[in-house]
């Protein structure tokens, strides 16, 4: 049994990393962490946690080296081949079959390490859909807390020993030999967004069809595992799938996931999340007491926001996007990287700010309706109605704004068609008026001609009578 002071010294070390290095390891299992710390300390010939803490404080780069030592990234292409074969033959076809032909597919590789897993997923969908369709429809998110591993995932260049598990035909089809190794297909690589993400603290992705997190959960303690699984449930679509590692089992307190295949650790959504589950995603915002009526209200308004047939986005006072429903994500092709940008730099922000001063809007705090805003992209031109409304707290403090965006292109096309028909009608009316005027002129001329003929006829009769009289 370890002396109590040893535990205290180790916890003090973890607290320092969390508060000063931005590296929160407090949710990891202690025996695993201590083994990893010991390995790193032995490399530096340091025996006591107190001494290692002093070393950390005086060496700014040690935090990154420690993280590399702790986060052992054991991964490979199609690791545990049977599980990937099942994924390819059973799960991927189900995901594709549940979609419309042009509907996007969203995939999240959580704890992606150096990227082999996310590119294995991309190969599966490219094989199932065809490369061109995959380029159009599939968006993949690769996240990890290890920035060094993420950098390799972004580069997607792997040594010969790192691609040895790939079938020769797949290696030839999806990789290009280079001096540094084998580089993954450049076009397909652009469909992957890599980002630093803490599973236990950061907000999850949303509307995910397939979420893979393999051999990562097992390093967390039960409380953190339960919190991460709630985030995964929130991230998945109702018909989405969760793919875990072969050494992992679910530890959620409630059966929020149901088993699809125990051998290959594939799950689907089970029970709905309760309010307590949802608040656990951001425990800092959890109130001490929440009534049943508030539970119903929160669930109702969240469902209304997510299922709205119109694009909806919420922006806080710092000009940051804080929420977007599925329709908004699809309309504006929002990606993970977009959430780190000021809202005014995103397509909906540019459209709104070009017609209304957001600063003045915050001062006036009155709703604004923008009609028939023209939006031209490489795919064509759309006309949008944008309704901007302030969002207030219960204390009447301004929290931000909510934008509801309606695609009015069909209506605008109808208006343009009616305007064209009206112009055609005006042209016909003008032609009719001109014809009427010409007919009236002709009638008058005919009447004058008729009078002249009558006068001429009378003259002829007079001359004829005069001739007869003379005879």
DOPADREN-23907 format. One record per residue (C-alpha): residue number from 1; residue in three letters; chain; x, y negated, z. Coordinates in steps of 0.05 Angstrom, whole numbers, plus 32768, in hexadecimal, padded with zeros to 4 digits. Each point is the difference from the previous one (the first is absolute). Example, Ala and Ser with C-alpha at 12.3 -4.5 7.8 and 13.67 -1.06 7.14 Angstrom:
2
NODE     n   res   chain      u      v      w
NODE     1   Ala       A   80F6   805A   809C
NODE     2   Ser       A   801B   7FBB   7FF3
***
This chain:
471
NODE     n   res   chain      u      v      w
NODE     1   Unk       A   8000   8000   8000
NODE     2   Unk       A   801B   7FBC   7FED
NODE     3   Unk       A   800D   7FCD   8038
NODE     4   Unk       A   7FCA   7FC9   8004
NODE     5   Unk       A   8034   7FCA   7FF2
NODE     6   Unk       A   8012   8023   7FBF
NODE     7   Unk       A   7FB7   7FF9   7FE9
NODE     8   Unk       A   7FFF   7FB8   8016
NODE     9   Unk       A   8040   7FF0   7FDA
NODE    10   Unk       A   7FE5   8022   7FC1
NODE    11   Unk       A   7FBD   7FDA   8005
NODE    12   Unk       A   8026   7FBF   8009
NODE    13   Unk       A   8026   8010   7FC1
NODE    14   Unk       A   7FBF   800C   7FDA
NODE    15   Unk       A   7FE2   7FBF   801C
NODE    16   Unk       A   803D   7FD9   7FE7
NODE    17   Unk       A   7FF9   801E   7FBA
NODE    18   Unk       A   7FB6   7FF0   7FFF
NODE    19   Unk       A   8005   7FB8   801A
NODE    20   Unk       A   8042   7FEA   7FE0
NODE    21   Unk       A   800A   802C   7FC2
NODE    22   Unk       A   7FB8   8007   7FE8
NODE    23   Unk       A   8009   804C   8004
NODE    24   Unk       A   7FC9   8020   8029
NODE    25   Unk       A   8012   8048   8011
NODE    26   Unk       A   7FD5   8004   803F
NODE    27   Unk       A   7FCC   802C   7FDD
NODE    28   Unk       A   8032   8037   7FEE
NODE    29   Unk       A   8007   8040   8028
NODE    30   Unk       A   8037   7FF5   8035
NODE    31   Unk       A   8026   8042   7FF8
NODE    32   Unk       A   8007   7FF5   7FB5
NODE    33   Unk       A   8016   7FB7   800A
NODE    34   Unk       A   8033   8012   8035
NODE    35   Unk       A   8020   8034   7FD4
NODE    36   Unk       A   8006   7FCE   7FC7
NODE    37   Unk       A   801B   7FC9   802E
NODE    38   Unk       A   8033   8031   801C
NODE    39   Unk       A   8019   8011   7FBB
NODE    40   Unk       A   800B   7FB7   7FEF
NODE    41   Unk       A   8021   7FF1   8043
NODE    42   Unk       A   802F   803B   7FF8
NODE    43   Unk       A   8017   7FE3   7FBD
NODE    44   Unk       A   8011   7FC0   8025
NODE    45   Unk       A   801E   8025   803C
NODE    46   Unk       A   7FCD   7FE1   802F
NODE    47   Unk       A   7FE3   8029   8039
NODE    48   Unk       A   7FCF   7FD5   8026
NODE    49   Unk       A   7FC1   7FDD   7FE7
NODE    50   Unk       A   8014   7FC1   8025
NODE    51   Unk       A   8041   7FFD   7FDA
NODE    52   Unk       A   7FDD   800C   7FBE
NODE    53   Unk       A   7FD0   7FC8   800F
NODE    54   Unk       A   803B   7FD1   8009
NODE    55   Unk       A   801D   8019   7FBF
NODE    56   Unk       A   7FBE   7FF2   7FDC
NODE    57   Unk       A   7FFE   7FB9   801C
NODE    58   Unk       A   8046   7FF1   7FE7
NODE    59   Unk       A   7FFC   8022   7FBB
NODE    60   Unk       A   7FC9   7FE3   7FD5
NODE    61   Unk       A   8003   8037   7FCB
NODE    62   Unk       A   7FFB   803A   8031
NODE    63   Unk       A   7FB4   7FFD   8001
NODE    64   Unk       A   7FFD   8013   7FB6
NODE    65   Unk       A   8033   8038   8009
NODE    66   Unk       A   7FD9   801B   803B
NODE    67   Unk       A   7FC0   8000   7FD8
NODE    68   Unk       A   8022   8027   7FC8
NODE    69   Unk       A   8016   8033   8034
NODE    70   Unk       A   7FBC   8007   8020
NODE    71   Unk       A   7FD5   8002   7FC1
NODE    72   Unk       A   801C   803E   7FE0
NODE    73   Unk       A   7FE3   7FFF   7FBA
NODE    74   Unk       A   7FFB   8049   7FEE
NODE    75   Unk       A   7FD9   8001   7FBE
NODE    76   Unk       A   8003   801B   7FBA
NODE    77   Unk       A   7FD7   8005   7FC0
NODE    78   Unk       A   7FC4   802E   8009
NODE    79   Unk       A   8017   8016   8045
NODE    80   Unk       A   7FD9   803F   8015
NODE    81   Unk       A   7FF0   8011   7FB8
NODE    82   Unk       A   7FC1   802A   800F
NODE    83   Unk       A   7FDF   7FC5   8022
NODE    84   Unk       A   800E   7FD3   7FC3
NODE    85   Unk       A   7FE6   8035   7FD1
NODE    86   Unk       A   7FBF   8002   8028
NODE    87   Unk       A   7FFD   7FB4   7FFE
NODE    88   Unk       A   8009   8001   7FB4
NODE    89   Unk       A   7FCD   8037   7FF2
NODE    90   Unk       A   7FCA   7FEF   8033
NODE    91   Unk       A   8005   7FBA   801E
NODE    92   Unk       A   8018   7FD4   7FC6
NODE    93   Unk       A   7FC9   801A   7FD1
NODE    94   Unk       A   7FCB   7FF2   8035
NODE    95   Unk       A   8018   7FB9   8008
NODE    96   Unk       A   8000   7FF5   7FB4
NODE    97   Unk       A   7FBB   8020   7FF8
NODE    98   Unk       A   7FE3   7FD2   8035
NODE    99   Unk       A   8014   7FC2   7FD8
NODE   100   Unk       A   7FE4   7FDC   7FC3
NODE   101   Unk       A   802F   8005   7FC3
NODE   102   Unk       A   801D   7FBB   800C
NODE   103   Unk       A   7FFB   7FFD   804C
NODE   104   Unk       A   8042   7FF5   8025
NODE   105   Unk       A   8020   8036   802D
NODE   106   Unk       A   8025   7FE9   803F
NODE   107   Unk       A   8034   802B   8022
NODE   108   Unk       A   8028   7FF1   803F
NODE   109   Unk       A   8040   8024   8014
NODE   110   Unk       A   800A   7FEE   8049
NODE   111   Unk       A   8046   800D   801B
NODE   112   Unk       A   8019   8006   7FB9
NODE   113   Unk       A   804B   8001   8013
NODE   114   Unk       A   802A   7FFA   7FC1
NODE   115   Unk       A   7FC6   8009   7FD1
NODE   116   Unk       A   8001   8048   7FE7
NODE   117   Unk       A   7FBB   800D   801B
NODE   118   Unk       A   7FDE   7FC4   7FDF
NODE   119   Unk       A   8020   8010   7FBD
NODE   120   Unk       A   7FEA   8048   8007
NODE   121   Unk       A   7FB9   7FE6   8009
NODE   122   Unk       A   8008   7FD3   7FC3
NODE   123   Unk       A   8017   803C   7FD6
NODE   124   Unk       A   7FC2   8027   8016
NODE   125   Unk       A   7FD0   7FCA   7FE9
NODE   126   Unk       A   8028   7FF3   7FC0
NODE   127   Unk       A   7FFB   804A   7FEF
NODE   128   Unk       A   7FB6   8002   8010
NODE   129   Unk       A   7FEC   7FBF   7FDD
NODE   130   Unk       A   8035   7FF6   7FCC
NODE   131   Unk       A   8036   7FCA   8007
NODE   132   Unk       A   7FDA   7FC8   7FDE
NODE   133   Unk       A   7FC1   800A   8029
NODE   134   Unk       A   802A   8006   803F
NODE   135   Unk       A   8020   7FBE   7FF0
NODE   136   Unk       A   7FBC   7FE0   7FFA
NODE   137   Unk       A   7FDD   801F   803C
NODE   138   Unk       A   802E   8018   8037
NODE   139   Unk       A   801D   7FD2   8035
NODE   140   Unk       A   802E   801C   8035
NODE   141   Unk       A   8018   7FE2   8042
NODE   142   Unk       A   8040   8019   8020
NODE   143   Unk       A   800D   7FE9   8047
NODE   144   Unk       A   8033   800E   8036
NODE   145   Unk       A   8023   7FDC   8039
NODE   146   Unk       A   8045   8012   7FE6
NODE   147   Unk       A   8014   7FC6   7FD3
NODE   148   Unk       A   803E   8024   7FE5
NODE   149   Unk       A   7FD6   803C   7FEA
NODE   150   Unk       A   7FCD   7FD1   7FE1
NODE   151   Unk       A   8036   7FE0   7FD7
NODE   152   Unk       A   8011   8043   7FE1
NODE   153   Unk       A   7FB6   800D   7FF5
NODE   154   Unk       A   7FFB   7FBE   7FDA
NODE   155   Unk       A   803D   8011   7FD5
NODE   156   Unk       A   7FE7   8048   7FF4
NODE   157   Unk       A   8045   801A   7FED
NODE   158   Unk       A   8013   8044   801B
NODE   159   Unk       A   803E   802B   7FFF
NODE   160   Unk       A   8002   8043   7FDD
NODE   161   Unk       A   7FF9   8027   8042
NODE   162   Unk       A   7FC2   7FD5   8011
NODE   163   Unk       A   7FDA   8015   7FC1
NODE   164   Unk       A   8014   804A   7FFF
NODE   165   Unk       A   7FBA   8015   8018
NODE   166   Unk       A   7FE0   7FE2   7FC1
NODE   167   Unk       A   7FEC   802C   7FC6
NODE   168   Unk       A   802E   7FF2   7FC4
NODE   169   Unk       A   7FC5   7FE9   7FD4
NODE   170   Unk       A   7FE9   7FCE   8035
NODE   171   Unk       A   8047   7FE6   800B
NODE   172   Unk       A   8008   7FF4   7FB5
NODE   173   Unk       A   7FBB   7FE1   7FFA
NODE   174   Unk       A   8001   7FD0   803B
NODE   175   Unk       A   804A   7FF1   800C
NODE   176   Unk       A   8038   7FE0   7FD9
NODE   177   Unk       A   8049   8014   800D
NODE   178   Unk       A   802C   7FC4   8015
NODE   179   Unk       A   8045   7FF6   801C
NODE   180   Unk       A   7FE2   7FFB   8046
NODE   181   Unk       A   7FD4   803E   7FF9
NODE   182   Unk       A   7FBA   800C   7FE7
NODE   183   Unk       A   7FD3   7FC3   7FFA
NODE   184   Unk       A   7FB5   8009   8003
NODE   185   Unk       A   7FD7   7FE9   7FC4
NODE   186   Unk       A   8001   7FB3   8001
NODE   187   Unk       A   7FB8   7FF5   7FEA
NODE   188   Unk       A   7FE3   8030   8033
NODE   189   Unk       A   802D   7FE5   8036
NODE   190   Unk       A   7FDC   7FBD   7FFA
NODE   191   Unk       A   7FC1   8022   8019
NODE   192   Unk       A   8020   8009   8045
NODE   193   Unk       A   8001   7FC8   8033
NODE   194   Unk       A   8032   800B   8038
NODE   195   Unk       A   7FF8   7FDB   8042
NODE   196   Unk       A   8019   8002   8048
NODE   197   Unk       A   7FC6   8017   802B
NODE   198   Unk       A   7FFA   8018   8048
NODE   199   Unk       A   7FCA   8036   8004
NODE   200   Unk       A   7FF1   7FF3   8049
NODE   201   Unk       A   7FFB   7FB4   7FFD
NODE   202   Unk       A   7FF2   7FE5   7FBA
NODE   203   Unk       A   7FBD   7FFE   7FDE
NODE   204   Unk       A   7FF4   803C   7FD2
NODE   205   Unk       A   7FF5   7FFF   7FB6
NODE   206   Unk       A   7FB8   8004   7FE9
NODE   207   Unk       A   7FD5   8028   7FCF
NODE   208   Unk       A   8033   8037   7FF9
NODE   209   Unk       A   7FEF   803F   7FD9
NODE   210   Unk       A   803C   802A   8016
NODE   211   Unk       A   802B   7FF2   803D
NODE   212   Unk       A   803F   8029   800D
NODE   213   Unk       A   8026   7FFD   8041
NODE   214   Unk       A   802C   803D   8006
NODE   215   Unk       A   802A   8012   803D
NODE   216   Unk       A   7FFB   7FBA   801D
NODE   217   Unk       A   7FC9   8006   8034
NODE   218   Unk       A   8024   8036   8025
NODE   219   Unk       A   8033   7FCD   801A
NODE   220   Unk       A   7FCA   7FD6   8022
NODE   221   Unk       A   7FE2   800B   8045
NODE   222   Unk       A   7FB6   8016   8003
NODE   223   Unk       A   7FE5   7FB9   800C
NODE   224   Unk       A   8025   7FE3   7FC4
NODE   225   Unk       A   7FEC   803C   7FD5
NODE   226   Unk       A   7FB7   7FF4   8011
NODE   227   Unk       A   8007   7FB6   7FF0
NODE   228   Unk       A   8022   800E   7FBD
NODE   229   Unk       A   7FCA   8033   7FED
NODE   230   Unk       A   7FCA   7FCC   800D
NODE   231   Unk       A   8025   7FD1   7FD0
NODE   232   Unk       A   8004   8038   7FCD
NODE   233   Unk       A   7FB4   800C   8006
NODE   234   Unk       A   7FF4   7FB6   7FF6
NODE   235   Unk       A   802E   8000   7FC3
NODE   236   Unk       A   7FDF   803A   7FDB
NODE   237   Unk       A   7FC3   7FFB   7FD5
NODE   238   Unk       A   7FC6   802D   8015
NODE   239   Unk       A   8015   8035   7FCE
NODE   240   Unk       A   804B   7FF7   800A
NODE   241   Unk       A   8032   8034   8017
NODE   242   Unk       A   8038   8001   8034
NODE   243   Unk       A   803E   802A   7FF3
NODE   244   Unk       A   802D   800F   803C
NODE   245   Unk       A   8041   8028   8009
NODE   246   Unk       A   8000   804A   800D
NODE   247   Unk       A   8018   7FF7   8048
NODE   248   Unk       A   7FC9   7FCE   8013
NODE   249   Unk       A   7FBB   8009   801D
NODE   250   Unk       A   7FCC   7FCA   8010
NODE   251   Unk       A   7FFC   7FE7   8047
NODE   252   Unk       A   7FC7   7FCF   7FFC
NODE   253   Unk       A   7FD2   7FFF   803C
NODE   254   Unk       A   7FC3   8003   7FD3
NODE   255   Unk       A   7FF9   802A   7FC0
NODE   256   Unk       A   8005   7FC5   7FD1
NODE   257   Unk       A   8020   802E   7FCD
NODE   258   Unk       A   7FE8   8044   7FE8
NODE   259   Unk       A   802C   8037   7FE5
NODE   260   Unk       A   8003   800E   7FB5
NODE   261   Unk       A   803B   8030   7FFF
NODE   262   Unk       A   8024   8014   8040
NODE   263   Unk       A   803C   8021   7FDD
NODE   264   Unk       A   8011   7FC1   7FDA
NODE   265   Unk       A   7FE9   7FCE   8035
NODE   266   Unk       A   7FCD   7FDB   7FD5
NODE   267   Unk       A   7FC5   7FDC   8020
NODE   268   Unk       A   7FC3   7FD7   7FEE
NODE   269   Unk       A   7FD9   7FCD   8029
NODE   270   Unk       A   7FD6   801B   8039
NODE   271   Unk       A   7FDA   7FD7   8034
NODE   272   Unk       A   7FF8   7FB5   7FF4
NODE   273   Unk       A   802C   7FD1   8029
NODE   274   Unk       A   7FE0   7FE2   803D
NODE   275   Unk       A   800B   7FB9   8017
NODE   276   Unk       A   8035   8017   8031
NODE   277   Unk       A   8026   8021   7FC6
NODE   278   Unk       A   7FFC   7FC2   7FD6
NODE   279   Unk       A   8017   7FD3   8038
NODE   280   Unk       A   803A   802F   800E
NODE   281   Unk       A   801C   7FEB   7FBC
NODE   282   Unk       A   800F   7FBD   801F
NODE   283   Unk       A   7FFE   800B   804C
NODE   284   Unk       A   8016   7FB8   800F
NODE   285   Unk       A   7FBD   7FE7   7FE8
NODE   286   Unk       A   7FD7   8033   8027
NODE   287   Unk       A   7FCE   7FE0   8031
NODE   288   Unk       A   7FF9   801B   8046
NODE   289   Unk       A   7FB6   8011   7FF7
NODE   290   Unk       A   7FDA   800B   7FBF
NODE   291   Unk       A   7FB5   800B   7FFF
NODE   292   Unk       A   7FDC   8033   7FD4
NODE   293   Unk       A   7FDE   7FC8   7FDB
NODE   294   Unk       A   8044   7FE2   7FEE
NODE   295   Unk       A   8017   8044   7FE7
NODE   296   Unk       A   7FC4   8002   7FD1
NODE   297   Unk       A   800C   7FB9   7FE8
NODE   298   Unk       A   804A   800C   7FF2
NODE   299   Unk       A   7FF2   8040   7FDA
NODE   300   Unk       A   7FC8   7FDF   7FD9
NODE   301   Unk       A   8028   7FC2   7FEB
NODE   302   Unk       A   803D   8028   7FEE
NODE   303   Unk       A   7FD7   8030   7FD6
NODE   304   Unk       A   7FDD   7FC5   7FDE
NODE   305   Unk       A   8043   7FDF   7FF0
NODE   306   Unk       A   801F   8040   7FE4
NODE   307   Unk       A   7FC4   8017   7FD8
NODE   308   Unk       A   7FEC   7FBD   7FE3
NODE   309   Unk       A   7FF7   8004   7FB4
NODE   310   Unk       A   8024   7FBC   7FFC
NODE   311   Unk       A   8049   7FF3   800C
NODE   312   Unk       A   800C   7FE4   8045
NODE   313   Unk       A   8040   7FE5   801F
NODE   314   Unk       A   800F   7FE1   8043
NODE   315   Unk       A   8038   7FCD   800A
NODE   316   Unk       A   801A   7FE5   8043
NODE   317   Unk       A   8016   7FBA   8011
NODE   318   Unk       A   8048   8011   7FEE
NODE   319   Unk       A   7FEB   800B   7FB8
NODE   320   Unk       A   800A   804C   8006
NODE   321   Unk       A   7FD2   8036   7FE5
NODE   322   Unk       A   7FE6   8028   803B
NODE   323   Unk       A   7FCA   802B   7FDF
NODE   324   Unk       A   7FE9   8015   7FBA
NODE   325   Unk       A   7FCB   8032   7FEF
NODE   326   Unk       A   8006   8036   7FCA
NODE   327   Unk       A   7FDE   7FD6   7FCB
NODE   328   Unk       A   8032   7FC6   800C
NODE   329   Unk       A   803B   8030   7FFD
NODE   330   Unk       A   7FE7   801C   7FBE
NODE   331   Unk       A   7FEE   7FBD   7FE0
NODE   332   Unk       A   8042   7FDD   8011
NODE   333   Unk       A   802D   803E   8000
NODE   334   Unk       A   8019   7FEF   8046
NODE   335   Unk       A   803C   8027   8018
NODE   336   Unk       A   8025   8008   8042
NODE   337   Unk       A   8033   7FCB   7FED
NODE   338   Unk       A   7FC8   7FCD   7FF4
NODE   339   Unk       A   7FEE   8000   804A
NODE   340   Unk       A   8043   7FE1   8011
NODE   341   Unk       A   7FF5   7FC5   7FD1
NODE   342   Unk       A   7FDB   7FBF   800F
NODE   343   Unk       A   7FB8   8006   7FE8
NODE   344   Unk       A   8008   7FC4   7FD3
NODE   345   Unk       A   8033   8028   7FD7
NODE   346   Unk       A   7FD0   8039   7FF3
NODE   347   Unk       A   7FD0   8000   7FC5
NODE   348   Unk       A   7FC0   7FF2   8029
NODE   349   Unk       A   8025   7FCA   8028
NODE   350   Unk       A   8018   7FDD   7FC0
NODE   351   Unk       A   7FBA   8002   7FE3
NODE   352   Unk       A   7FE0   7FE2   803F
NODE   353   Unk       A   8036   7FCB   800E
NODE   354   Unk       A   7FFF   7FE8   7FB8
NODE   355   Unk       A   7FB8   7FE8   800A
NODE   356   Unk       A   7FFC   7FED   8049
NODE   357   Unk       A   8033   7FE4   8031
NODE   358   Unk       A   8006   8035   8036
NODE   359   Unk       A   801B   7FCD   8032
NODE   360   Unk       A   7FC3   7FD4   7FF6
NODE   361   Unk       A   7FD4   803D   8006
NODE   362   Unk       A   801E   800F   8045
NODE   363   Unk       A   7FF1   7FB9   8015
NODE   364   Unk       A   7FB8   7FFE   7FE6
NODE   365   Unk       A   7FF0   8048   8016
NODE   366   Unk       A   7FC8   8004   7FCE
NODE   367   Unk       A   7FF2   8038   7FCF
NODE   368   Unk       A   8016   7FF5   7FB8
NODE   369   Unk       A   7FE2   8021   7FC3
NODE   370   Unk       A   802A   8003   7FC1
NODE   371   Unk       A   7FDB   8015   7FC0
NODE   372   Unk       A   801A   801E   7FBF
NODE   373   Unk       A   804A   7FFD   8011
NODE   374   Unk       A   8026   8018   7FC3
NODE   375   Unk       A   8034   8035   800E
NODE   376   Unk       A   802C   8017   7FC7
NODE   377   Unk       A   802E   803D   8006
NODE   378   Unk       A   8023   802F   7FD1
NODE   379   Unk       A   7FC0   802B   8002
NODE   380   Unk       A   7FD3   7FC7   7FE9
NODE   381   Unk       A   7FD7   7FC7   801C
NODE   382   Unk       A   7FD0   8004   803A
NODE   383   Unk       A   7FD1   7FCC   801F
NODE   384   Unk       A   7FFA   8001   804B
NODE   385   Unk       A   7FD4   7FE0   8034
NODE   386   Unk       A   8027   7FF2   8040
NODE   387   Unk       A   7FDC   7FF2   8041
NODE   388   Unk       A   802D   7FE8   8038
NODE   389   Unk       A   7FE4   7FFF   8047
NODE   390   Unk       A   8021   7FEE   8042
NODE   391   Unk       A   8005   8035   8036
NODE   392   Unk       A   7FF7   7FE9   8048
NODE   393   Unk       A   800B   8022   8043
NODE   394   Unk       A   7FCA   8004   8035
NODE   395   Unk       A   801F   7FC0   801D
NODE   396   Unk       A   7FF7   7FDD   7FBD
NODE   397   Unk       A   804B   8000   7FF1
NODE   398   Unk       A   8013   8007   7FB7
NODE   399   Unk       A   8021   8044   7FF4
NODE   400   Unk       A   8008   7FFC   7FB5
NODE   401   Unk       A   7FD6   8008   7FC1
NODE   402   Unk       A   7FDB   8038   7FDD
NODE   403   Unk       A   7FFD   8001   7FB4
NODE   404   Unk       A   7FCA   8025   7FDB
NODE   405   Unk       A   8010   8007   7FB6
NODE   406   Unk       A   7FCC   8016   7FCD
NODE   407   Unk       A   8011   8014   7FB9
NODE   408   Unk       A   7FD2   7FD4   7FD7
NODE   409   Unk       A   801D   8013   7FBD
NODE   410   Unk       A   7FC0   8023   7FE8
NODE   411   Unk       A   7FD7   7FC3   8013
NODE   412   Unk       A   8031   7FD1   7FDE
NODE   413   Unk       A   7FFE   802B   7FC1
NODE   414   Unk       A   7FB4   7FFB   8001
NODE   415   Unk       A   8004   7FB5   800A
NODE   416   Unk       A   8031   7FFA   7FC6
NODE   417   Unk       A   7FD3   802B   7FD6
NODE   418   Unk       A   7FC3   7FD6   8011
NODE   419   Unk       A   8028   7FC0   7FF2
NODE   420   Unk       A   8013   801D   7FBC
NODE   421   Unk       A   7FB8   8013   7FF1
NODE   422   Unk       A   7FE9   7FBB   8016
NODE   423   Unk       A   8033   7FDF   7FD2
NODE   424   Unk       A   7FE8   802D   7FC8
NODE   425   Unk       A   7FB8   7FEC   800F
NODE   426   Unk       A   8014   7FB6   8001
NODE   427   Unk       A   8022   800A   7FBC
NODE   428   Unk       A   7FC2   8022   7FE4
NODE   429   Unk       A   7FD4   7FC9   801C
NODE   430   Unk       A   802C   7FCC   7FE1
NODE   431   Unk       A   7FFE   8025   7FBE
NODE   432   Unk       A   7FB4   8004   8005
NODE   433   Unk       A   7FFC   7FB6   800F
NODE   434   Unk       A   802C   7FF1   7FC4
NODE   435   Unk       A   7FD5   802D   7FD5
NODE   436   Unk       A   7FC1   7FDF   801B
NODE   437   Unk       A   801D   7FBB   7FF0
NODE   438   Unk       A   8013   8017   7FBB
NODE   439   Unk       A   7FBA   801D   7FF5
NODE   440   Unk       A   7FE1   7FBF   8018
NODE   441   Unk       A   802B   7FD9   7FD0
NODE   442   Unk       A   7FED   8030   7FC8
NODE   443   Unk       A   7FB6   7FF8   8012
NODE   444   Unk       A   8005   7FB5   7FFD
NODE   445   Unk       A   8024   8004   7FBE
NODE   446   Unk       A   7FCB   8030   7FE5
NODE   447   Unk       A   7FC9   7FD0   8016
NODE   448   Unk       A   8023   7FC7   7FDC
NODE   449   Unk       A   8008   802B   7FC2
NODE   450   Unk       A   7FB8   8014   8005
NODE   451   Unk       A   7FEA   7FB7   8002
NODE   452   Unk       A   802D   7FEF   7FC6
NODE   453   Unk       A   7FE2   803A   7FD8
NODE   454   Unk       A   7FB9   7FE8   8011
NODE   455   Unk       A   8012   7FBA   7FE9
NODE   456   Unk       A   801F   801C   7FC1
NODE   457   Unk       A   7FC2   802B   7FF4
NODE   458   Unk       A   7FD3   7FC3   8007
NODE   459   Unk       A   802A   7FDA   7FCE
NODE   460   Unk       A   7FFC   8039   7FCF
NODE   461   Unk       A   7FB4   8002   8008
NODE   462   Unk       A   7FFC   7FB5   7FF5
NODE   463   Unk       A   802A   8004   7FC1
NODE   464   Unk       A   7FD6   803A   7FE6
NODE   465   Unk       A   7FBF   7FDA   800B
NODE   466   Unk       A   801C   7FC2   7FDF
NODE   467   Unk       A   8015   8028   7FC3
NODE   468   Unk       A   7FBC   801F   7FFA
NODE   469   Unk       A   7FDF   7FBC   8006
NODE   470   Unk       A   8029   7FE4   7FC8
NODE   471   Unk       A   7FEF   803A   7FD3
***
